């Protein structure tokens, strides 16, 4: 017999991993594009450093959202 609680806990853990993993993947892709463009901009206009830094920090919210979702999912495992 399959224990449904154990199977559900496994699916929740997989979902939490996917939430963090895809958030990190999306962040990496975005930061790669922003980083290369930002370095080109900084080579021509060094005074734009603050703007480039802010644009590089914005995609990090994807990982934070993924972590929050994973944390909420892991909280459901004990229920």
Residue pairs with C-beta under 8 A, 6 or more apart in sequence:
8 77
9 77
12 73
12 74
12 76
12 77
13 74
13 77
15 70
15 73
16 69
16 70
16 71
16 73
16 74
17 70
19 66
19 67
19 69
19 70
19 73
20 63
20 66
20 67
20 70
21 66
22 66
23 62
23 63
23 65
23 66
23 67
24 62
24 63
24 66
26 59
26 62
27 59
27 60
27 62
27 63
30 59
30 62
31 56
31 59
34 52
34 55
34 56
34 59
35 56
38 52
38 55
38 56
41 48
41 52
42 48
42 49
42 52
